[in-house]
Amino acid sequence: MAEFLIANMAPIMFSALIVFLLIGYPVAFSLAAVGMVFGLIGIELGLLTPNLLQAFPDRVFGIMKNEILLAIPFFTFMGLVLERSGMAEDLLDTIGQLFGGIRGGLAYAVIFVGALLAATTGVVAASVIAMGLISLPIMLRYGYDKALASGVIAASGTLAQIIPPSLVLIVMADVLGRSVGDMYKGAFIPGFILTGLYVLWVLANTILRPHVAPALPLEARTLRGWALAWRVVVAMIPPLLLIFLVLGSIFIGWATPTEGGALGAVGALALALGKRKLSHKLLVEAMTATAKITSFVIFILIGSSVFSLVFRGVNGDLWVEHLLLDLPGGQLGFLIVVNTLVFLLAFFLDFFEISFIILPLLAPVAEKLGIDLVWFGILMGVNMQTSFMHPPFGFALFYLRSVAPPVVRTVDIYWGAVPFVVIQVIMVGLIIAFPSLVTVGLDRPVDSGTPAQVQMLAPQEDQNAGAESQPEDTADLFKRMAPQPQQ
């Protein structure tokens, strides 16, 4: 029995984690518990040494000192302030009046505003809830198909995951060891192509099934001519200025993503103050929600650190590498299998869980196959976007269900989501077929090969190699401390 456990510790440990997650235990505690239990089992079997777990405090301090992660509370706070200050409501009302005269106009307005909110808030929940509360009752009032209206709102809200300043891109940049700025630049074009594909789907519906997306009647279009023009200018200029302040400063190089997030938070407060919506209640609600989301991310990070430390200590990275490198088809075979795996896991896991559990296992193999990690990260980000839209567990569908009127059934929301999940899968295929969709946004070659110079995947190498030059690298640490199992 002991020999079987030693030989199969990595797959047993990974399977145990999946079981814990499927049972429903919180992700952070599942990761930490599985890591600690299997760490103790490994020590008892002589596969690990007790000194290995002493590297854990260094990892926690590394998380605490990581300045990149400061961008998460800044962008979250910015999005929540903007959502509660009524910016989404003003945009939807104005753009709805602008496009209302054409068939499908309200759906186009929702997609346009969803992209604009994504570029200012980066928070999926805020976008879906705001548009669900404001636009869904209006779309239903004027005869829109319930499934189409629900799908457009949910899908447009998920654009906040891929269009910068996306929270998941910040997390993925940290996991992959790449620049947040490069991730933002790489995601820019795919994000807006995806927006265009949503528009094409609505256009196809207006042509083939015109009754599902009628134009607004004349009496509903209360703004015309110069009044509408000035209303559009007033509603559009503040968010566009904020987008330039945040993303422009990052792309141009004037600010780091963390500094850009801080600028965005200040800008959001200024916009709320200008609209006379800044209040003590708004600040308390925004700060409370920001603290909850940030704590959620940090605790998952800590739990994943415990799990990955032990998993690598039992040569789990070698197990995953051998499993994936032996796939037929080289890079293309790897990409097909990995994207299929992530797509299926997205039925049960959200994007944070996939980013912290699955991505660290896939990235070293992708790098070894010569795939640059910025491109790979954007590809995974578009794929993980489906985790918000998968019936029956998609979070965007839950957010919309919580604010949708009773006349909209859950099955309507699910059927409305299906075409947009297909569109997101098509976008994954486009990125694989045309890698320049990501790389053209970068102003320099991606330095995907540099970190790979420190090879951590060959157990036959000198166990002490690099110990002095990389004293804080926990991967080197466990290699020096973990004895090889006896044959």
C-alpha positions in Angstrom: 0.0 0.0 0.0 2.8 2.4 0.9 4.6 1.7 -2.4 1.4 2.4 -4.3 0.9 5.7 -2.5 4.4 6.8 -3.1 4.2 5.9 -6.8 0.8 7.6 -7.4 0.8 10.4 -4.8 0.4 13.2 -7.4 -2.7 11.8 -9.2 -4.3 10.8 -5.9 -3.7 14.3 -4.5 -5.2 16.0 -7.5 -8.2 13.6 -7.5 -8.8 14.3 -3.8 -8.9 18.1 -4.5 -11.5 17.6 -7.3 -13.6 15.5 -4.9 -13.5 18.2 -2.2 -14.5 20.9 -4.7 -17.4 18.8 -6.1 -18.7 18.1 -2.6 -18.9 21.9 -2.2 -16.2 22.8 0.3 -14.9 26.4 0.0 -12.0 26.5 -2.5 -9.4 28.2 -0.3 -9.9 25.7 2.5 -10.1 22.7 0.2 -6.7 23.7 -1.4 -5.1 24.2 2.0 -6.6 21.1 3.6 -5.6 18.8 0.7 -2.1 20.3 0.7 -1.5 19.9 4.4 -3.0 16.4 4.7 -0.9 15.1 1.8 2.1 16.9 3.0 1.8 15.0 6.3 1.2 11.7 4.5 4.3 12.4 2.3 6.4 13.0 5.4 5.1 9.9 7.1 6.0 7.8 4.0 9.4 9.4 3.7 8.6 11.0 0.4 9.0 14.5 1.8 10.9 16.1 4.7 9.3 18.3 7.4 11.5 21.2 6.3 9.5 21.4 3.1 6.5 22.9 4.9 8.8 25.5 6.4 8.8 27.2 3.0 5.1 28.0 3.4 5.6 31.2 5.5 7.9 32.5 2.8 5.1 32.0 0.2 2.6 33.8 2.4 5.0 36.8 2.8 5.6 36.7 -1.0 1.8 37.1 -1.5 1.7 40.0 1.0 4.6 41.8 -0.7 3.2 41.3 -4.3 2.5 44.9 -5.5 0.7 43.6 -8.6 -2.1 42.2 -6.4 -2.8 45.7 -5.1 -4.5 46.4 -8.5 -7.3 44.1 -7.5 -8.8 46.2 -4.7 -8.2 49.4 -6.7 -10.1 48.2 -9.8 -12.8 46.5 -7.8 -13.4 49.7 -5.8 -13.5 51.8 -9.0 -16.1 49.5 -10.6 -18.3 49.4 -7.5 -18.3 53.2 -7.1 -19.1 53.7 -10.8 -21.9 51.1 -10.6 -23.5 52.6 -7.5 -23.1 56.2 -8.8 -25.6 55.5 -11.7 -23.1 55.7 -14.6 -24.5 52.4 -16.1 -28.0 53.7 -15.9 -27.2 57.0 -17.7 -25.3 55.1 -20.4 -28.0 52.6 -21.1 -30.7 55.2 -21.2 -28.7 57.4 -23.6 -27.4 54.8 -25.9 -30.8 53.1 -25.9 -32.3 56.3 -27.2 -29.6 56.6 -29.8 -30.0 53.1 -31.2 -33.7 52.6 -30.3 -35.0 53.6 -33.8 -33.4 50.5 -35.5 -34.5 46.9 -35.1 -32.5 45.3 -32.3 -31.4 48.8 -31.1 -31.8 48.1 -27.4 -29.7 44.9 -27.8 -26.9 46.8 -29.6 -27.0 49.4 -26.8 -26.6 46.7 -24.1 -23.6 45.3 -25.9 -22.0 48.7 -26.5 -22.6 49.7 -22.9 -21.4 46.3 -21.7 -18.1 46.8 -23.5 -17.8 50.3 -22.1 -18.5 49.2 -18.6 -16.0 46.4 -19.0 -13.3 49.0 -19.9 -14.1 51.0 -16.8 -15.2 48.6 -14.1 -13.6 45.2 -14.8 -16.2 43.5 -12.6 -18.7 41.0 -14.1 -21.2 41.0 -11.3 -21.5 44.8 -11.4 -22.1 44.9 -15.1 -24.6 42.1 -15.3 -26.6 43.3 -12.3 -26.7 46.9 -13.5 -27.8 46.0 -17.0 -30.2 43.4 -15.8 -32.0 45.9 -13.5 -32.1 48.7 -16.0 -32.4 47.3 -19.5 -34.2 43.9 -19.1 -37.6 45.3 -18.0 -37.4 47.8 -20.9 -36.5 45.2 -23.5 -39.4 43.0 -22.3 -41.8 45.9 -22.3 -41.2 46.6 -26.0 -41.5 43.0 -27.1 -38.0 41.5 -27.1 -37.7 37.7 -26.9 -36.9 36.7 -23.3 -34.1 34.3 -24.2 -32.4 36.8 -26.6 -32.6 39.7 -24.1 -31.3 37.5 -21.2 -28.4 36.2 -23.3 -27.4 39.6 -24.5 -27.3 41.0 -21.0 -25.4 38.1 -19.5 -22.9 37.8 -22.3 -22.2 41.6 -22.4 -21.6 41.6 -18.7 -18.9 38.9 -19.1 -16.9 41.2 -21.4 -15.6 42.6 -18.1 -13.5 39.4 -17.8 -11.5 39.8 -21.0 -11.6 43.6 -21.8 -9.0 45.5 -19.7 -8.9 46.3 -16.8 -10.0 42.7 -16.1 -9.4 41.3 -12.7 -8.8 37.8 -14.1 -6.0 39.2 -16.3 -4.3 40.6 -13.2 -4.5 37.2 -11.5 -3.3 35.4 -14.6 -0.4 37.7 -15.1 0.7 36.9 -11.5 0.3 33.2 -12.0 2.1 33.1 -15.3 4.9 35.5 -14.2 4.1 38.0 -17.0 3.5 41.7 -17.1 -0.1 42.9 -16.5 0.5 45.6 -19.1 1.3 42.9 -21.7 -1.8 40.9 -20.8 -3.9 44.0 -21.1 -2.4 44.9 -24.5 -2.8 41.3 -25.7 -6.5 41.1 -24.7 -7.5 44.4 -26.2 -8.2 43.3 -29.8 -9.7 39.9 -28.9 -12.1 41.6 -26.4 -13.5 43.9 -29.0 -13.6 41.2 -31.7 -15.8 39.2 -29.3 -18.0 42.3 -28.9 -18.3 42.4 -32.6 -19.4 38.8 -32.8 -22.1 39.5 -30.3 -23.3 42.3 -32.5 -23.3 40.0 -35.5 -25.5 37.5 -33.6 -28.0 40.2 -32.8 -28.0 41.4 -36.4 -28.6 37.8 -37.6 -31.6 37.6 -35.3 -33.0 40.9 -36.6 -32.8 39.6 -40.2 -33.9 36.0 -39.7 -36.4 36.6 -36.8 -37.3 40.3 -36.8 -40.1 39.8 -34.3 -37.6 38.9 -31.5 -35.9 42.3 -31.4 -38.2 45.1 -32.6 -37.4 48.8 -32.8 -38.6 51.2 -30.1 -41.9 52.9 -31.0 -41.7 56.6 -31.8 -43.4 57.6 -28.5 -40.7 55.8 -26.5 -37.9 57.8 -28.2 -38.2 61.0 -26.1 -34.8 62.5 -27.1 -34.2 63.6 -30.7 -31.9 65.9 -32.6 -29.6 68.2 -30.7 -31.1 67.2 -27.3 -30.0 63.6 -28.0 -26.6 64.7 -29.3 -25.8 66.7 -26.2 -27.1 63.9 -24.0 -24.7 61.4 -25.7 -21.8 63.8 -25.2 -22.5 64.3 -21.5 -23.0 60.6 -20.9 -20.0 59.4 -23.0 -17.2 61.9 -22.2 -16.7 61.0 -18.4 -16.3 57.2 -18.9 -14.1 57.7 -22.0 -11.9 60.1 -20.0 -11.7 57.5 -17.2 -10.7 54.8 -19.7 -7.9 56.9 -21.1 -6.8 57.8 -17.5 -6.6 54.2 -16.5 -5.7 52.1 -19.6 -4.0 54.9 -21.5 -1.6 55.6 -18.7 -0.8 51.8 -18.5 -0.4 51.3 -22.3 1.7 54.5 -22.8 3.9 53.5 -19.9 3.2 56.4 -17.6 1.8 54.2 -14.8 2.0 50.6 -13.7 -1.3 48.6 -13.5 -1.3 49.2 -9.7 -0.9 52.9 -10.2 -3.4 52.9 -13.0 -5.9 51.2 -10.7 -5.3 53.9 -8.0 -5.9 56.6 -10.6 -9.1 54.8 -11.6 -10.3 54.7 -8.1 -9.7 58.4 -7.6 -11.3 59.1 -11.0 -14.4 57.1 -10.0 -14.7 59.1 -6.8 -14.4 62.3 -8.8 -17.2 61.2 -11.3 -19.4 60.2 -8.4 -18.8 63.6 -6.7 -19.5 65.4 -10.0 -22.8 63.7 -10.3 -23.6 64.4 -6.6 -23.9 60.7 -5.9 -20.9 60.4 -3.6 -22.2 59.6 -0.1 -21.1 57.9 3.1 -23.4 55.0 2.3 -21.9 54.5 -1.1 -18.4 54.6 0.2 -19.1 52.1 3.0 -20.9 49.7 0.6 -18.1 49.9 -2.0 -15.3 49.4 0.5 -17.1 46.5 2.2 -17.6 44.7 -1.1 -14.0 45.5 -2.1 -12.7 44.0 1.1 -14.8 40.8 0.6 -13.6 40.3 -3.0 -10.0 41.0 -2.2 -10.1 38.7 0.8 -11.6 36.0 -1.3 -8.8 36.2 -3.8 -6.0 36.4 -1.2 -7.3 33.3 0.7 -7.5 31.3 -2.5 -3.9 32.4 -3.2 -2.8 31.2 0.2 -4.6 27.9 -0.2 -3.2 27.3 -3.6 0.3 28.1 -2.3 -0.1 25.3 0.2 -1.4 22.9 -2.4 1.2 23.7 -5.1 4.1 23.5 -2.6 3.2 19.9 -1.6 2.1 19.0 -5.1 5.4 19.9 -6.6 7.1 18.3 -3.7 5.6 14.9 -4.7 6.6 15.6 -8.3 3.1 16.5 -9.4 4.5 18.9 -12.0 6.5 16.1 -13.6 3.3 13.9 -13.7 1.4 16.7 -15.4 4.3 17.4 -17.8 4.6 13.8 -18.8 0.8 13.5 -19.2 0.6 16.5 -21.5 3.9 16.3 -23.4 3.0 12.8 -24.6 -0.1 14.0 -26.4 -0.2 13.5 -30.1 -0.1 16.6 -32.3 2.5 18.7 -30.5 1.4 22.2 -29.8 -1.9 21.9 -31.6 -2.8 18.6 -29.8 -1.8 20.2 -26.5 -4.0 23.3 -27.1 -7.0 21.2 -28.2 -6.9 19.0 -25.1 -6.2 21.8 -22.7 -9.0 24.0 -24.1 -11.4 21.1 -24.0 -10.4 20.4 -20.4 -10.8 24.0 -19.3 -14.1 24.3 -21.1 -15.4 21.2 -19.2 -14.0 22.3 -15.9 -15.7 25.7 -16.3 -19.1 23.9 -15.8 -18.1 23.3 -12.2 -15.3 25.8 -11.3 -15.2 29.6 -11.7 -12.3 31.5 -13.3 -10.5 32.2 -10.0 -10.4 28.5 -9.2 -9.2 27.5 -12.7 -6.6 30.3 -12.6 -5.1 29.2 -9.3 -5.5 25.4 -9.6 -5.2 24.5 -13.3 -3.2 27.2 -14.9 0.0 26.8 -12.8 0.0 23.1 -13.9 -0.5 23.9 -17.6 1.9 26.9 -17.9 5.2 25.1 -17.6 4.2 22.5 -20.2 3.0 25.3 -22.6 6.3 27.1 -22.1 8.3 23.9 -22.8 6.3 23.4 -26.0 7.4 26.9 -27.1 4.0 28.6 -26.6 4.4 32.2 -25.3 2.6 32.6 -22.0 1.0 36.0 -22.8 -0.8 34.5 -25.8 -1.6 31.4 -23.8 -3.0 33.4 -20.9 -5.3 35.4 -23.2 -6.5 32.2 -24.8 -7.2 30.7 -21.4 -9.0 33.9 -20.4 -11.4 33.8 -23.3 -12.0 30.1 -22.6 -12.6 30.7 -18.9 -15.1 33.4 -19.9 -17.5 30.5 -20.6 -17.5 29.7 -16.9 -19.8 32.7 -16.4 -22.2 31.5 -19.1 -22.3 27.7 -18.8 -25.8 26.5 -17.9 -26.6 25.5 -15.2 -23.8 26.9 -13.0 -22.7 30.1 -14.8 -22.3 33.0 -12.3 -23.5 35.6 -14.8 -26.7 33.5 -15.2 -27.1 33.5 -11.4 -26.5 37.3 -11.2 -29.2 37.9 -13.9 -31.6 35.4 -12.3 -31.4 37.4 -9.0 -32.6 40.6 -10.7 -34.8 39.4 -13.5 -38.6 39.8 -13.2 -40.7 36.7 -12.6 -41.9 36.6 -16.2 -38.4 35.5 -17.2 -38.0 31.9 -16.5 -34.7 30.2 -15.6 -34.9 28.1 -18.8 -35.2 31.3 -20.8 -31.9 32.6 -19.3 -30.2 29.2 -20.0 -31.4 29.0 -23.6 -30.4 32.6 -24.2 -26.8 31.9 -22.9 -26.2 28.9 -25.3 -25.5 30.9 -28.5 -23.1 33.2 -26.7 -21.2 30.2 -25.2 -20.8 29.0 -28.8 -19.6 32.4 -29.9 -17.0 32.4 -27.1 -15.8 28.9 -28.2 -15.5 30.3 -31.8 -13.4 33.1 -30.4 -11.0 30.5 -28.8 -10.7 28.9 -32.2 -9.9 32.3 -33.9 -7.1 33.0 -31.4 -5.6 29.6 -32.1 -5.9 30.1 -35.8 -4.7 33.7 -35.8 -2.2 34.3 -33.0 -1.5 37.8 -34.2 -4.9 38.8 -32.8 -3.0 38.8 -29.5 0.6 39.5 -30.4 -0.2 42.5 -32.7 -1.2 44.4 -29.6 2.3 44.1 -28.0 4.9 46.7 -28.9 7.8 44.2 -28.4 8.3 40.4 -28.7 7.0 38.4 -25.8 9.8 37.2 -23.5 8.3 33.8 -23.1 11.5 31.9 -23.0 13.4 33.9 -20.3 12.1 32.3 -17.1 12.4 28.8 -18.6 16.2 29.1 -18.3 15.8 27.9 -14.7 14.7 24.3 -15.3 12.7 22.9 -12.4 11.5 19.7 -14.1 14.6 17.5 -14.2 15.0 15.4 -11.0 18.3 14.0 -12.2 20.1 17.3 -11.9 22.2 18.3 -9.0 19.8 18.9 -6.1 21.9 21.8 -4.8 22.2 23.6 -8.2 20.8 27.1 -8.0 20.3 27.0 -4.2 22.4 30.1 -3.6 21.3 32.0 -6.6 17.6 31.3 -6.0 17.3 31.1 -2.2 13.6 32.0 -2.1 12.4 29.7 -5.0 10.3 27.1 -3.3 10.5 24.8 -6.3 14.3 24.6 -5.8 13.8 24.3 -2.1 11.6 21.2 -2.3 14.0 19.6 -4.8 16.8 19.9 -2.4 14.8 18.6 0.5 12.6 15.9 -1.0 14.3 12.5 -1.1 13.8 10.3 -4.2 11.5 7.4 -3.6 13.2 4.0 -3.5 12.6 1.8 -6.6 
